[in-house]
Amino acid sequence: MSGDQNKIRVGSRKSELALIQTKHVISLLKTCFPEKEFEIVTMNTLGDKILDIALPKIGEKSLFTKELETALHTGCVDFVVHSLKDLPTTLPQGMAIGAVLTREDPRDALVLQKDLERSLTLSNLPENSIIGTSSLRRAAQLAKKYPHLKVENIRGNLNTRLKKLDDLGKYQAIILAAAGLNRIGWKDRISKILSEDELLYAVGQGALAVECRTDNEAILELLEPLYDLETALRVTAERSFLRTLGGGCSAPVAVSSSLKAINESEYDLVLTGAVWSLDGKDEVTDSNSRTIRVRNDLRCATCPYRNKQPVVDIENLECGKCPSYSNEPALKKPKLLDIPTELLKNDPHEVCPIQIPVGADFMGKCPYLEAQLEGASSEATDIYISQCPFMQKKVLHIPDNKIQIDEGSGDFEKESDKLFCGLVAHKQATIEGMNASRELGEMLAKDLIGKGAMDVMTKAQAIVHGQSA
């Protein structure tokens, strides 16, 4: 914290969604601590800057967090808000996830072209309908379960993707994280929430995480009212699963999790995980469960009703009208940029060789083109192409030691006994309960490894890294 004990500096990426999420966390904290003053410090991360090397080849597991964590380490900021799915499963020494907020819907959402019938789904879209996505996880599952559909790359921030969907006539639908659409104010564009039977989701998807220093007791205490126990238990299992497989692996990996009450202090935590080949033909999947003991019954963090009545049946709890659960940002819905259709048709992003990190749905801006889209003429395309290193067919020489292919050996930096895949223990959870969540993820990953998951992952990683399969 700065010299003024009531002034707190908060780090954030500069993207629209990152700022919405940061402001949302600050608004919740202001409700709890009205005397505190919060200042947002924005910065670009490595993943925002490097555009001439495919991301998995850089050899970095903190592409969208490194600069923010450096600011934390030096004391320039007191905490940072992240989409949990962007955070590595093992954090730098001295860093911790001080809180995860009540998880929003972790599932993916189908967004149909505006002129199509809203009743259409993945299963009944016409043959050869084109689905836009840049996620290996989504593409592999679509190829496996919906072979009548075609999957094609789509790039750009949320504005650009929606404009391409509506104006180009190329895509019949795109798939995005439901939570991101909700946070940014585009819930009305969701045609269908995709169930886990249709698409498993990314590890940590839908959850916001607040990262801070492990030795900053004042900030850890400040974050306590926002820390949600159910979310902590579920994402600890998910992150443990990914970390045991090989935390930064460049292969399609997905999960789903659920927590159901047995009694007031025991819950059944169920975790499903899967790994696919890039074409979806090879699939390794399994489920496992553990009984988790807690100190008290689970309730949504920051819920004003949490001290009025016990919550036992979590699965059937209807929080739709609860403002704390919905995490609806108090911001106006952004308008779609008036981007010339001709410019969208010739968008160099569609041939950009950058691979999206597994689990991530990066919607940042390319400084060679997208930052200039608003108000640009169609003739501008050639200008920005000439500046882009990809369009100049730049030859990349990547040292072999920069290509990291995790083998799922579990050989990662040992974290503190007080952390659980980066999370501090929730005060309403027993240490045994947090350990049980972590062990569930490890057990499930080992089950998949026993079924051949490593062979599937290694082949997928070799293709992504440009090596022979």
Secondary structure, 3 states (H helix, E strand, C coil): CCCCCCEEEEEEECCHHHHHHHHHHHHHHHHHCCCCEEEEEEECCHHHHCCCCCHHHCCCCCCCCHHHHHHHHHCCCCEEEEEHHHCCCCCCCCEEEEEECCCCCCCEEEEECCCCCCCCCCCCCCCCCEEECCCHHHHHHHHHHCCCCEEECCCCCHHHHHHHHHHCCCCCEEEEEHHHHHHHCCHHHCCEECCCCCCCECCCCCCEEEEEECCCHHHHHHHHHHCCHHHHHHHHHHHHHHHHHHCCCCCCEEEEEEEEECCCCEEEEEEEEEEECCCCCCEEEEEEEEEEEECCCCCCCCCCCCCCCCCCCCCCCCCCCCHHHHCCCCCCCCCCCCCCHHHHHCCHHHHCCCCCCCCCCCCCCCCCCHHHCCCCCCCHHHHHHHHCCCCCCCCCCCCHHHCCCCCCCCCCCCCCCCEECCEECCCCECHHHHHHHHHHHHHHHHHHHHCCHHHHHHHHHHHHCCCCC
